[in-house]
Amino acid sequence: MNSLTILQGLLKRATSLQVVVSCLLITTCWVMLCNRVFAEGSMLHVSTYTVTLMGKYLCYALLALAVDLVWGYCGILSLGHGAFFAIGGYAMGMYLMRQIGDRGVYGNPELPDFMVFLNWDALPWYWMGSDSFIWMIVMVLLGPGLLAFVFGSMAFRSRVSGVYLSIMTQAMTYALMLSFFRNEMGFGGNNGLTDFKDILGFSLLSDNTRVVLFAVTALALVLGFWLSHYIVNSKMGRVLVSIRDAENRVRFIGYKPEHYKVCIFVISAMFAGVAGALYVPQVGIINPGEFSPLNSIEVVVWVAIGGRGSLYGALIGAIIVSYAKTRLTAVMPEAWLYALGGLFVLVTLLLPKGIAGLLPWLHRMVFKPVARQQEVKS
């Protein structure tokens, strides 16, 4: 029995949840080991910059998972998930700004530098408690969740759907972007929040902190994928798919689709908020540009390329496209949008199920010859 046969047997017994979780955990442990054990210059060494870059990709993967949850399984094409991502990022940014204390440019122990520059006398009421880590965690979940609940309740109970809902989510994101650009909002205006020093007393410039943030992001993605897998394979998940395929029939047999839509929309928004919160300390800045509708549209492209309605396809699409963006923008920045658009068109025409739709075909191509050889030998 060769290694391919053993691998085929393992894949047959394994679920997508087990495969994805195993890959994420093994990759995370390997990257941490290569960064901390092997010295610079070694072939196996992974630089801290690469670790941070991979952490950012995992944040994007969690955001794409959130979009796939509502679009792939419930048919809600949201072009506003960038807003939930940014709100979670701002909640984390507020906490990190308060941790700077008197180490800022102006040395004010209470007010962030931008507030001192704008002659603010005291913190706004919505900044109260922002120096607490527990408060930050609550706001990362509550902020996006509350916004999604209010918006979803009004939209879904009014039976707004399709392209009209997509336009509304995009308008919401654009309105928030314009609001956060204003200095009067108290979030740093055009510059946003930056110049972070530490988190929970650990320096954000430390290699150890960067590695831990990467590991925490991977763990959050594992938990998010597990929860999403549980939802879509539960009774609720079957109802969501039914709403996606035939909402009027679901309503006719006694269900209330708007309740399910609001629930999954809120859960998805919380996922996006967590992704934004983990993104900020690794990137080092959060500004109103994260609210840009183009960012939300790009996330939808990730999911479409990876494979809508497969969960793991969203992760694949986010990581592959983000990596391609990093490489291509370093060589030809002006060509990236054309490349992304071309890739989206090609996948739509040739791979309607995305990259995830290729996996069964690759499985057959690799393991079918092995099965034939075994039949011949027997």
C-alpha positions in Angstrom: 0.0 0.0 0.0 1.6 3.3 -1.2 1.3 6.7 0.3 -1.4 7.8 -2.3 -3.6 4.9 -1.3 -3.3 5.9 2.4 -4.0 9.5 1.6 -7.1 8.5 -0.5 -8.4 6.5 2.4 -8.0 9.3 4.8 -9.7 11.8 2.5 -12.7 9.5 2.1 -13.2 9.3 5.8 -12.5 13.0 6.5 -15.1 15.8 6.3 -14.4 19.2 5.0 -14.4 20.5 8.5 -11.7 18.1 9.6 -9.6 18.8 6.5 -9.7 22.6 6.8 -9.1 22.6 10.6 -6.2 20.2 10.2 -4.6 22.2 7.4 -5.0 25.5 9.4 -3.6 24.1 12.6 -0.7 22.3 10.9 0.2 25.3 8.9 0.0 27.6 11.9 2.2 25.4 14.0 4.7 25.0 11.2 5.0 28.7 10.5 5.4 29.5 14.2 8.1 26.8 14.5 10.0 28.1 11.4 9.9 31.6 12.7 11.0 31.0 16.3 13.3 28.0 16.0 15.2 28.4 12.7 17.6 31.4 12.5 17.6 34.0 9.8 19.4 32.8 6.7 18.1 29.3 7.1 16.0 27.8 4.3 13.3 26.9 6.7 13.2 30.4 8.4 9.9 32.3 8.1 10.4 36.0 8.6 8.2 38.0 11.0 7.1 40.1 8.0 5.8 37.0 6.3 4.0 35.9 9.5 2.3 39.3 9.7 1.3 39.1 6.1 -0.1 35.6 6.5 -2.0 36.8 9.6 -3.6 39.5 7.4 -4.6 36.9 4.8 -6.3 34.9 7.5 -8.2 38.0 8.6 -9.4 38.3 5.0 -10.3 34.7 5.0 -12.5 35.1 8.0 -14.2 38.1 6.3 -14.8 36.1 3.2 -16.3 33.3 5.3 -18.7 35.8 6.8 -19.8 36.9 3.3 -20.2 33.3 2.1 -22.4 32.5 5.0 -25.0 35.0 4.0 -24.5 35.0 0.2 -23.7 31.4 -0.5 -26.2 29.8 1.9 -29.0 32.4 2.2 -28.8 34.3 -1.1 -28.1 37.7 0.6 -25.6 39.5 -1.7 -24.2 42.0 0.8 -22.0 44.8 -0.6 -21.5 46.3 2.9 -19.6 43.8 4.9 -16.6 46.1 4.7 -18.5 48.3 7.2 -18.8 45.6 9.8 -15.1 44.8 9.3 -14.2 48.5 9.8 -16.3 48.9 12.9 -14.6 45.9 14.5 -11.3 47.4 13.5 -12.2 50.8 15.0 -13.3 49.1 18.3 -9.8 47.5 18.5 -8.2 50.8 17.4 -9.9 52.8 20.2 -8.6 50.3 22.7 -5.0 50.4 21.3 -5.1 54.2 21.2 -6.0 54.4 24.9 -3.0 52.0 25.7 -0.6 54.7 24.4 -1.2 56.9 27.4 1.3 59.7 27.9 3.7 58.2 25.3 2.0 60.1 22.5 3.4 63.2 20.8 1.5 65.5 23.1 2.0 63.5 26.2 -1.7 63.6 27.3 -2.4 60.5 29.4 -6.2 60.5 28.6 -6.7 62.0 25.1 -5.3 60.5 21.9 -3.0 62.9 19.9 -5.6 63.8 17.3 -8.0 65.0 20.0 -5.3 67.1 21.6 -4.5 68.6 18.1 -8.2 69.4 17.6 -8.4 71.1 21.0 -10.8 68.5 22.5 -11.2 68.9 26.3 -12.4 65.4 27.2 -13.2 62.1 25.7 -16.5 61.7 23.9 -19.1 59.6 25.8 -18.7 56.7 23.3 -15.0 56.5 24.1 -15.7 55.8 27.8 -14.5 52.4 28.9 -12.4 52.0 25.7 -9.2 51.4 27.8 -10.7 48.1 29.0 -9.9 44.9 27.0 -13.2 43.4 28.0 -15.0 46.5 26.7 -13.2 46.2 23.4 -14.2 42.5 23.0 -17.8 43.4 23.7 -17.8 46.3 21.2 -16.1 44.2 18.5 -19.2 41.9 18.6 -21.9 44.4 19.7 -21.0 47.2 17.2 -21.3 45.2 14.0 -24.0 43.0 15.4 -26.2 45.9 16.4 -25.8 47.7 13.1 -26.6 44.4 11.2 -29.7 43.8 13.4 -31.1 47.3 12.9 -30.4 47.3 9.1 -31.5 43.7 8.6 -34.7 44.2 10.6 -35.8 47.1 8.5 -34.7 45.6 5.2 -35.8 42.0 5.5 -39.1 42.8 7.2 -39.8 45.1 4.3 -39.0 42.2 2.0 -36.2 44.0 0.3 -34.1 41.6 -1.7 -31.9 41.1 -4.7 -30.1 44.0 -6.3 -32.1 46.5 -4.2 -30.7 45.0 -1.0 -27.2 45.1 -2.4 -27.5 48.7 -3.3 -28.8 49.5 0.2 -25.9 47.7 1.9 -23.5 49.6 -0.4 -25.2 52.9 0.4 -24.9 52.2 4.1 -21.2 51.5 3.8 -20.6 54.7 1.8 -22.6 56.8 4.3 -20.4 55.4 7.2 -17.3 56.2 5.2 -18.2 59.8 4.7 -19.2 60.1 8.4 -15.9 58.7 9.7 -13.9 61.0 7.4 -15.3 64.0 9.5 -13.1 65.1 12.4 -16.2 65.9 14.4 -16.9 62.1 14.7 -14.0 61.7 17.0 -12.3 58.8 15.2 -9.3 60.6 13.8 -10.9 61.8 10.5 -9.0 61.1 7.3 -5.9 59.8 9.2 -7.9 57.3 11.3 -6.2 55.6 14.3 -2.6 54.6 14.2 0.8 54.8 16.1 -0.2 51.9 18.3 2.3 50.8 21.0 1.2 47.6 22.7 -1.6 45.3 23.5 -2.2 43.8 26.9 1.2 45.2 27.9 3.1 43.5 25.1 4.8 45.6 22.4 3.3 45.3 19.0 6.7 45.7 17.5 7.9 42.5 19.2 8.4 39.4 17.0 6.8 37.3 19.8 3.7 39.5 19.8 3.4 39.2 16.0 3.6 35.4 16.1 1.0 35.3 18.9 -1.4 37.5 16.9 -1.0 35.2 13.9 -1.8 32.2 16.1 -4.9 33.9 17.6 -6.1 34.9 14.1 -5.7 31.3 12.9 -7.6 30.1 16.0 -10.4 32.6 15.4 -10.7 31.4 11.8 -10.9 27.7 13.0 -13.6 28.6 15.4 -15.4 30.7 12.8 -15.3 27.8 10.3 -16.4 25.3 12.9 -19.4 27.5 13.8 -20.3 28.1 10.2 -20.1 24.4 9.4 -22.3 23.6 12.3 -24.9 26.3 11.2 -25.1 25.2 7.6 -25.4 21.5 8.5 -28.1 22.1 11.1 -31.9 22.6 10.6 -31.3 26.3 10.4 -28.9 25.8 7.6 -31.4 23.8 5.6 -34.0 26.5 6.1 -31.4 29.1 4.9 -30.7 27.2 1.7 -34.5 26.8 1.2 -34.9 30.6 1.6 -32.1 31.1 -1.0 -33.7 28.8 -3.5 -37.5 29.4 -2.9 -38.3 32.0 -0.3 -42.0 32.3 -1.1 -42.4 28.5 -0.6 -40.7 28.7 2.7 -43.0 31.5 3.8 -46.0 29.5 2.5 -45.3 26.5 4.7 -45.2 28.6 7.9 -41.6 29.8 8.3 -40.7 33.5 8.7 -37.7 34.0 6.4 -37.0 37.5 7.7 -36.2 36.0 11.2 -33.7 33.6 9.7 -32.2 36.3 7.5 -31.7 38.7 10.4 -30.1 36.0 12.5 -27.6 34.9 9.9 -26.9 38.5 8.9 -26.0 39.4 12.6 -23.8 36.3 13.0 -22.0 37.1 9.7 -21.5 40.8 10.8 -19.9 39.6 14.1 -17.5 37.4 12.1 -16.6 40.4 10.0 -16.1 42.5 13.2 -13.7 39.9 14.7 -11.8 39.8 11.4 -11.4 43.6 11.5 -10.3 43.6 15.2 -7.6 41.1 14.5 -6.5 42.9 11.3 -5.8 46.3 13.0 -3.0 45.3 15.5 -1.2 43.4 12.7 -1.4 46.1 10.1 -1.0 49.0 12.6 -3.7 51.4 11.3 -7.5 51.7 10.7 -8.9 54.6 8.7 -12.2 55.4 6.9 -10.8 53.9 3.7 -11.7 50.5 5.1 -15.4 51.5 4.7 -14.9 51.9 0.9 -17.6 50.1 -1.1 -14.8 48.8 -3.4 -13.4 46.8 -0.5 -16.8 45.1 0.1 -17.1 44.3 -3.7 -13.6 42.8 -3.6 -14.6 40.5 -0.8 -17.6 39.3 -3.0 -15.1 38.6 -5.8 -13.0 36.5 -3.4 -16.0 34.4 -2.5 -17.0 34.0 -6.2 -13.5 33.0 -7.3 -13.0 30.6 -4.3 -16.5 29.0 -4.7 -19.7 30.3 -3.3 -21.6 28.1 -1.0 -18.8 25.8 0.1 -17.3 27.7 3.1 -13.7 26.4 2.4 -13.9 27.9 -1.1 -14.3 31.4 0.5 -11.1 30.8 2.5 -9.2 29.6 -0.7 -10.4 32.6 -2.7 -9.5 35.1 -0.1 -6.0 33.8 0.5 -5.2 33.2 -3.2 -6.5 36.5 -4.5 -4.9 38.5 -1.6 -1.6 36.8 -2.2 -1.9 37.6 -5.9 -2.7 41.2 -5.1 0.4 41.5 -2.9 2.7 40.1 -5.6 1.2 42.0 -8.6 0.8 45.4 -6.9 4.5 45.2 -6.1 5.4 44.8 -9.8 2.5 46.6 -11.6 0.2 48.4 -9.2 -1.9 49.9 -12.0 -2.6 46.5 -13.5 -4.1 44.9 -10.4 -7.8 45.9 -11.0 -7.6 44.7 -14.6 -6.2 41.4 -13.4 -8.8 41.0 -10.7 -11.6 41.8 -13.2 -10.2 39.4 -15.8 -9.9 36.6 -13.2 -13.4 37.2 -12.0 -14.8 37.0 -15.6 -12.7 33.8 -16.4 -13.9 32.1 -13.2 -17.5 33.1 -13.9 -17.4 31.7 -17.4 -15.2 28.6 -17.0 -15.6 27.7 -13.3 -19.1 28.6 -12.1 -18.5 26.8 -8.9 -15.1 28.6 -8.4 -11.8 27.0 -7.4 -13.6 24.7 -4.9 -15.4 23.2 -7.9 -12.1 22.0 -9.2 -11.2 19.9 -6.1 -13.5 16.9 -6.9 -12.0 16.9 -10.4 -8.5 17.0 -9.1 -9.4 14.2 -6.6 -10.5 12.0 -9.5 -7.5 12.8 -11.6 -5.1 11.9 -8.9 -6.7 8.9 -7.3 -8.6 7.2 -10.1 -5.4 5.8 -11.8 -4.4 4.5 -8.4 -7.7 2.7 -8.0 -7.3 1.2 -11.5 -3.9 -0.1 -10.7 -5.2 -1.8 -7.6 -8.0 -3.4 -9.6 -5.5 -4.7 -12.1 -3.2 -6.2 -9.4 -6.2 -7.9 -7.7 
